[in-house]
Amino acid sequence: MAESEKQIQLVTFQLGEEHYGIDIMDVSEIVRIQEVRPIPNAPSYVEGIFNLRGEIIPIINLHKRFQLKRAALSEDDRLLSGFIIIDLGGRQLGVVIDKVSRVVSTQATQIQPPPQMMTGIGAEYIQGVINEKDSYLIILNIQRLFNPKELQQLGRIAS
């Protein structure tokens, strides 16, 4: 299959007022909000840890990391909030989301480079943007969300 015909599946979610997507191949699972145990002296964006079937997983709050406001959600929409468990080079991390949306399929050719003046999450963390009817979907590059030093620190938290 040619690169231009390549299908990409994205797990989409709301974070603040924006809609984001992550390549489904980087997502282990989506779980409902769980009790998170705080970790003393952890970076401010680390909510804490939780136990997922015997594995200790650090929970990252991208609202705090990127100074985003939480979305104002209805009671029904709050039932769709939780954690997306992502796999970063064999290390599991949970990311707090306001609301999971759906899985979408798109052609690789529909992904445009991020505009230079992105608000909220910095352009260095964005793989691309897909124009939707009346807004856009921001595709995160999860491999760039944390630098190697931060990943090492998160690894120590989980062990």
KAKA-V818481 format. One record per pair of residues at least 24 apart in sequence whose C-alpha atoms are under 10 Angstrom apart, sorted by the first residue. I is the first residue (numbers start at 1). J is the second residue. Records with the same first field share a line. If there is no record, write none. Layout:
I: J + J
This chain:
3: 107 + 108 + 109
4: 107 + 108 + 109 + 110
5: 106 + 107 + 108 + 109
6: 106 + 107 + 108 + 109
7: 105 + 106 + 107 + 108 + 109 + 110
8: 104 + 105 + 106 + 107 + 108 + 109 + 111
9: 103 + 104 + 105 + 106 + 107 + 108
10: 102 + 103 + 104 + 105 + 106 + 139 + 140
11: 84 + 100 + 101 + 102 + 103 + 104 + 105 + 139
12: 99 + 100 + 101 + 102 + 103 + 104 + 137 + 138 + 139
13: 80 + 81 + 84 + 97 + 98 + 99 + 100 + 101 + 102 + 103 + 137 + 138
14: 70 + 71 + 80 + 81 + 97 + 98 + 99 + 100 + 101 + 137
15: 62 + 63 + 68 + 69 + 70 + 71 + 81 + 96 + 97 + 98 + 99 + 100
16: 62 + 63 + 67 + 68 + 69 + 70 + 71 + 72 + 73 + 97 + 98 + 99 + 120
17: 68 + 69 + 70 + 71 + 72 + 98 + 120
18: 68 + 71 + 119 + 120 + 121 + 135 + 136 + 137 + 138
19: 98 + 99 + 100 + 101 + 135 + 136 + 137 + 138 + 139
20: 97 + 100 + 101 + 126 + 129 + 130 + 136 + 137 + 138 + 139 + 140
21: 100 + 101 + 102 + 103 + 104 + 126 + 127 + 128 + 129 + 130 + 137 + 138 + 139 + 140 + 141
22: 84 + 86 + 103 + 127 + 138 + 139 + 140 + 141 + 142
23: 86 + 103 + 104 + 105 + 139 + 140 + 141 + 142
24: 86 + 103 + 104 + 105
25: 86 + 87
26: 84 + 85 + 86 + 87 + 88 + 89 + 141 + 142 + 143
27: 84 + 85 + 86 + 87 + 88 + 92 + 93 + 94 + 142
28: 84 + 85 + 86 + 87 + 92 + 93 + 94
29: 83 + 84 + 85 + 86 + 87 + 94
30: 81 + 82 + 83 + 84 + 85 + 86 + 94 + 95 + 97 + 100
31: 80 + 81 + 82 + 83 + 84 + 85 + 94 + 96 + 100
32: 78 + 79 + 80 + 81 + 82 + 83 + 84 + 96 + 97 + 100
33: 78 + 79 + 80 + 81 + 82 + 83 + 84 + 96 + 97
34: 82 + 83
39: 157 + 158
40: 157
41: 157
42: 153 + 154 + 157
43: 150 + 153 + 154
46: 94 + 95 + 96 + 154 + 157
47: 94 + 95 + 96
48: 94 + 157 + 158
49: 93 + 94 + 157 + 158
50: 94 + 158
51: 158
52: 85
55: 92 + 158 + 159
56: 92 + 93 + 157 + 158 + 159
57: 85 + 91 + 92 + 93 + 94 + 154 + 155 + 157 + 158 + 159
58: 85 + 91 + 92 + 93 + 94 + 95 + 154 + 155 + 156 + 157 + 158 + 159
59: 83 + 84 + 85 + 92 + 93 + 94 + 95 + 96 + 154 + 158
60: 84 + 93 + 94 + 95 + 96 + 97 + 154
61: 94 + 95 + 96 + 97
62: 95 + 96 + 97 + 121 + 145
63: 95 + 96 + 97 + 98 + 120 + 121
65: 121 + 145
66: 119 + 120 + 121 + 122
67: 120 + 121
68: 119 + 120 + 121
69: 120
70: 97 + 98
71: 97 + 98 + 99
72: 98
73: 98 + 99
77: 101
86: 142
87: 142 + 143
88: 142 + 143 + 144 + 145 + 146 + 151
89: 143 + 151
91: 151 + 154 + 155 + 158
92: 154 + 155 + 158
93: 151 + 154 + 155 + 158
106: 130
111: 137 + 138 + 139
112: 138 + 139
113: 138 + 139
114: 138 + 139
121: 145
